[in-house]
Amino acid sequence: MSDARAPVWPAKRRDVLNHHQDSTNWDLIAPREGDIVAANWAKAGITWLQQIIVQLVTDGSEDASLLERVIWPDWWSIPKDSIGPYVEAAPSPRIFKTHLPADALTLSPLPRYLYIGRDPRDVVFSLYPHLRNYSQGLIDAVNSAPHRDWAEDWGPPTSDIRQFYLDWLARDGWPYWPFWAHVRSWWEVRHLPNVLLVHHAALRRDLEGQARRIAAFLGIRPDQAAWSRILEHCSFGWMGAHTDTLVSADAFKAPSAFMNRGVNGRWRDVLSPEEIALCDQIAREELGPECAGWLASGDLV
């Protein structure tokens, strides 16, 4: 007799195709037991999360390179005929990152999925310098997409950060992809036993506690000596000094600035009380009070 309480993994409901993403690339990947998938919208701390994962699976190796260990199938320019063989040859546990919403993936009981969230205002205030740091080569690559359906060239913002924030809210994640539906899609699958919600603010408050929580979710049990190395290599100071292991040097004008500072709350000195409240209002309308509360604070009720 089947167990009516057994979890049901939702089917993929749509494809996403834009200037950065092609969700159909994931259709060419057969999930494997032990796979790890780190997900977020953007600028919520996914590089930090990936570094924690890489450090956990390598026992705190100083030589472990995120660039070499993590696979990003979403990036539209990956040749379709190379995805399958490349992914199949990757060592276990395979580590993936994705900026896709959960409903654009075929979720499976085999991998472990970790979704990292962050206060939307902090996301925007991290996204702004990130976009302005794009190299011209990366911008040209984005605009060379064969499926291009945007009239004007895609590029970094030219407005000040306050106006960028207001435009981002008004246009739902512009100039990237829709934000609220993305968060909602992962929130809706949080009950699955192989999905873990992580939050940037929680990592800032207690890196060791959150790293141990992630390790337990992944079934990894480092010894105490390894923990010392893992926590050191996951600090912003260490990552900032080793950006060559985190990001491609030709993707940004200043690769050393890629990690920024990971600081939250910078918007408090820039936005008016009304502009701050506007984000909370939209979040409640789009996500509901529980999810909006988690996204703003990292606290799960």
C-alpha positions in Angstrom: 0.0 0.0 0.0 1.4 3.4 -0.9 2.0 6.0 1.8 -0.3 9.0 1.3 2.1 11.0 3.3 5.1 10.3 1.1 6.5 13.5 -0.5 5.7 14.2 -4.2 8.3 16.0 -6.2 6.6 18.5 -8.5 6.9 18.3 -12.2 8.6 20.9 -14.3 6.0 23.4 -15.4 7.9 25.8 -17.7 11.1 26.7 -19.5 13.1 29.9 -18.9 15.0 31.5 -21.8 16.6 35.0 -21.4 19.8 36.9 -21.8 21.5 34.7 -19.1 19.5 31.5 -18.9 18.4 28.5 -20.8 16.6 26.0 -18.6 16.4 23.4 -21.3 20.1 22.6 -20.7 19.0 20.9 -17.5 16.9 18.5 -19.5 20.2 17.0 -20.7 21.4 16.1 -17.2 20.5 12.8 -15.6 20.3 13.4 -11.8 22.7 11.3 -9.7 22.5 10.2 -6.0 24.5 12.7 -4.0 24.3 15.6 -6.4 24.1 19.0 -4.7 22.3 22.0 -6.3 22.8 25.5 -4.9 20.1 27.9 -6.1 19.1 31.6 -5.7 17.6 34.4 -7.7 20.9 36.4 -7.8 23.1 38.3 -5.3 21.6 36.6 -2.3 24.9 34.9 -1.4 25.1 32.0 -3.8 28.9 32.2 -4.2 29.2 32.1 -0.4 26.9 29.1 -0.3 28.8 27.4 -3.0 32.1 28.0 -1.2 30.7 26.4 2.0 29.5 23.4 0.0 32.9 23.0 -1.8 34.7 23.3 1.4 32.5 20.7 3.1 33.0 18.2 0.4 36.7 18.7 0.2 37.3 18.6 3.9 38.5 22.3 3.9 41.0 22.0 1.1 42.8 25.3 0.5 43.3 24.3 -3.1 39.6 23.6 -3.8 38.4 25.9 -6.6 34.8 26.8 -6.8 35.3 27.6 -10.5 36.6 24.0 -11.1 34.1 22.2 -8.9 30.8 23.9 -9.6 28.7 23.5 -12.8 26.3 26.2 -14.0 24.1 24.5 -16.6 21.7 27.5 -17.0 24.2 29.7 -18.8 22.7 29.7 -22.3 26.0 29.7 -24.3 27.0 26.2 -23.2 27.0 24.0 -26.3 24.1 21.5 -26.1 26.2 18.6 -27.3 28.8 19.1 -24.6 26.6 19.3 -21.5 25.8 15.6 -21.1 29.4 14.3 -21.5 30.9 17.1 -19.3 28.4 16.6 -16.5 28.7 12.8 -16.6 32.5 13.0 -16.3 32.3 15.4 -13.3 33.5 13.8 -10.0 31.0 13.0 -7.3 29.5 14.6 -5.5 28.6 16.9 -8.4 27.9 20.4 -7.4 25.6 22.6 -9.5 24.4 26.2 -9.2 21.3 27.6 -10.7 19.5 30.9 -11.0 16.3 29.1 -12.1 13.0 29.0 -10.3 12.1 25.6 -8.9 9.2 25.1 -11.4 11.7 25.4 -14.3 13.6 22.4 -13.1 12.7 18.7 -12.9 13.2 18.2 -9.2 14.3 14.8 -8.2 14.6 12.9 -4.9 18.3 12.1 -5.8 20.0 15.5 -5.4 20.1 17.8 -2.4 18.8 21.3 -3.2 19.8 24.4 -1.1 18.1 27.7 -1.8 19.6 30.9 -0.3 17.4 34.0 0.2 18.1 37.6 1.2 16.3 40.8 2.0 15.3 42.1 -1.4 16.7 45.5 -0.6 20.1 43.9 0.1 19.8 42.0 -3.1 19.3 45.2 -5.1 22.1 47.0 -3.3 24.5 44.1 -4.1 23.2 43.7 -7.6 23.8 47.4 -8.6 27.7 47.3 -8.2 27.7 43.8 -9.5 26.1 44.9 -12.8 28.3 47.9 -13.1 31.4 45.7 -12.7 30.5 43.5 -15.7 33.3 43.5 -18.3 32.5 44.7 -21.8 33.3 41.2 -23.0 30.6 39.7 -20.7 28.1 42.4 -21.8 28.8 41.6 -25.5 28.4 37.9 -24.8 25.0 38.5 -23.1 23.8 40.6 -26.1 25.0 37.9 -28.6 22.3 35.4 -27.5 20.9 33.8 -30.6 17.4 33.9 -29.1 17.7 37.6 -28.4 14.2 39.2 -28.1 15.1 42.5 -26.5 15.4 45.6 -28.7 18.0 47.7 -26.9 21.3 46.3 -25.9 21.3 44.8 -22.4 23.7 46.5 -20.1 24.5 47.8 -16.6 22.4 50.5 -15.0 23.1 54.1 -15.7 20.9 55.6 -13.0 21.8 56.1 -9.4 21.2 53.3 -6.9 18.0 54.7 -5.5 16.4 55.0 -8.9 17.7 51.5 -9.8 16.0 50.1 -6.7 12.7 51.8 -7.6 12.9 50.5 -11.2 13.8 47.0 -9.9 10.6 47.0 -7.8 8.4 48.5 -10.5 9.7 46.0 -13.1 10.0 42.9 -10.9 13.7 42.1 -10.9 14.8 44.2 -13.9 17.3 43.9 -15.6 17.4 40.3 -14.6 14.4 37.9 -14.4 11.2 38.0 -12.3 12.1 38.0 -8.6 8.9 37.3 -6.6 7.8 34.2 -8.6 11.3 32.9 -8.2 11.3 33.1 -4.4 7.7 31.8 -4.3 8.6 28.7 -6.4 11.3 27.6 -3.9 9.3 28.5 -0.9 6.5 26.2 -2.2 8.8 23.2 -2.2 10.5 23.8 1.1 8.7 20.9 2.7 10.5 18.3 0.5 13.0 16.3 2.5 15.9 17.2 0.1 15.3 21.0 0.0 16.9 23.3 2.5 16.3 27.0 2.8 19.3 29.1 3.8 19.4 32.8 4.4 22.2 35.4 4.0 21.4 37.1 7.3 21.6 33.8 9.1 25.1 33.2 7.6 26.2 36.6 8.7 24.9 36.1 12.2 26.3 32.6 12.7 28.5 31.2 10.0 29.6 28.1 11.9 26.1 27.2 13.1 24.7 27.6 9.5 27.6 25.7 8.0 27.0 22.8 10.5 23.3 22.9 9.6 24.3 22.6 5.9 26.7 19.8 6.6 24.1 17.9 8.5 21.7 18.3 5.6 24.3 17.0 3.2 25.3 14.1 5.5 28.9 15.4 5.8 30.7 15.1 9.1 34.1 16.9 9.1 36.4 16.5 12.1 37.3 19.5 14.2 40.6 20.2 12.4 38.7 20.3 9.1 36.1 22.6 10.6 38.8 25.2 11.4 39.9 25.2 7.8 36.3 25.2 6.4 35.3 28.3 8.4 38.5 30.1 7.6 38.1 29.5 3.8 34.4 30.6 4.0 35.2 33.9 5.6 34.8 37.0 3.5 38.4 38.0 4.2 39.7 34.7 2.8 37.4 34.6 -0.2 38.1 38.2 -1.0 41.8 37.4 -1.2 41.1 34.3 -3.4 38.6 35.6 -6.0 40.6 33.9 -8.7 39.1 30.6 -7.4 35.6 32.0 -7.3 35.1 34.0 -10.6 36.5 34.1 -14.1 38.9 37.0 -14.4 37.6 38.2 -17.7 34.0 38.4 -16.6 34.4 41.6 -14.5 36.3 44.9 -14.8 37.6 44.4 -11.2 37.4 40.7 -10.3 38.8 41.5 -6.9 35.6 43.5 -6.1 33.3 40.5 -7.0 32.8 39.5 -3.3 32.1 43.1 -2.3 31.6 43.1 1.5 28.5 41.0 2.0 27.1 43.8 4.1 23.4 44.1 4.7 21.3 47.2 5.5 23.2 49.7 3.3 19.9 50.8 1.9 18.8 52.3 5.2 20.9 55.4 4.6 19.8 55.9 1.0 16.1 55.1 0.8 13.2 57.1 2.4 10.9 55.3 4.9 8.2 55.2 2.2 10.6 53.6 -0.3 11.7 51.0 2.3 8.1 50.2 3.2 7.2 49.8 -0.5 9.3 46.7 -0.7 7.7 45.2 2.4 4.2 45.9 1.0 5.0 44.2 -2.4 6.7 41.3 -0.6 3.6 40.6 1.5 1.3 40.8 -1.6 3.5 38.6 -3.7 4.7 36.0 -1.1 2.3 36.1 1.8 3.3 37.2 5.3 5.3 34.1 6.3 7.5 33.9 3.3 8.0 37.7 3.2 9.0 37.6 6.9 11.6 34.9 6.2 13.0 36.8 3.2 13.4 40.0 5.2 14.9 38.4 8.3 16.0 34.8 7.8 13.7 33.6 10.5 11.6 30.6 9.8 8.5 30.4 12.0 
